[in-house]
Amino acid sequence: MKSFNFQDTLRASYLGYITQAIINNFAPLLFLIFRDSFGIPLEQMTLLITTNFLTQLLVDMLAIKFVDRIGYKVSIVAAHVFAAVGIAGLGLFPMFTEHKFLALLLAVMIYAVGGGLIEVLISPIVEAAPTENKSSSMSLLHSFYCWGMVLVVVCSTAFLYVFGSDSWRLLSGIWALLALGNAFYFSQVPIAMLIEEGESATVRSLFSMKTFWLFIVLMITAGASEQAMAQWASAFAESGLGLTKALGDLVGPMMFAIFMGLSRVFYAKYSEKINLLSYIIGSGLLCLIAYSLIILTTNPILSLVGSALCGLSVGILWPGIFSIAAESIPKGGTALFAILALAGDVGCAIGPSIVGGVAGLFNENLKYGFMVAMIFPVILVAGSAIYRYRYKVRGLLVKA
């Protein structure tokens, strides 16, 4: 019988982020299919995105209380079971009711429970594993979300092209099997606790720190900057640039994901030579340039270049802020990761919702939505600069 070790734990964690990529990116690929098959308008699709991230947000809040009590292993296995049921439910639930949108909403809520738990647990599981250079490990871990996104886009697009758009129900079942398989994998691997019971900072003590509030703002803007583009990349490529469904899925979200993953792998490889905070500030500025290119140009090629640059720019934001926060507040424990994940999910819900809502006011022109979403990288750059000046330059950071 195979003996599982912490390398298996890392591999299961990588697969966990691939599952998270399925949770966040599979349904948006089907938005136009849902519209054509069920008569659901694009504006209403925004509610599916918002429900996904708001449910994850709620789970993040609850996880602060129960994850340490239940244990990482039981929680992460349950997370993948929820994910599998919800992903399969996208195809199954609408078959049993005339209320197609409500059926989709139920499926989204179920897999979002799994997504919230995965988001809270994977990072501290990897942080607790006996590895060197935690920020490098964290960046490499989060790159698998990007490769998962590429996998979802490429395989889903190819599957729908070969077997027809009516095969999307079967496809949802196939993706559910991956999540279910990783549930079993996690049940077999060793998992270490991030901090021994009783040693972690309390939630009250975390919220008493000014620097912690700054990390919350940074996570909100990081999530919003990333998902405002990621969730609408396919629809923008199709409706805004006039590309076909298959081509829109490939060159829209796939280019975004590839460049986001390359950014994370690059940092993981060269982290010892790079100042992480400067890298985050530079990435925020690049994000502004990318959004500007998408908004201002009428050339489809340049718009796609902007989408790719946006992926490159947001790659380090989420894992980078996690790493800086874990270093600054070493006794933060599960609560630190849970609350920051919660803040990130707030951004993930706000960003795409604003883009979709504003676009709906301007005859579904997504460029207007992206224009408003530029406020998020602006705040992120400003917040990062404040952190560097106040806590790095002036040395006011007090670790807890």
Salt bridges, closest charged atoms under 4 A:
ASP8 OD2 - LYS2 NZ 3.85
ASP8 OD1 - ARG11 NH1 3.33
ASP36 OD1 - ARG35 NE 3.36
GLU226 OE1 - ARG264 NH2 3.71
ASP249 OD2 - LYS245 NZ 2.95
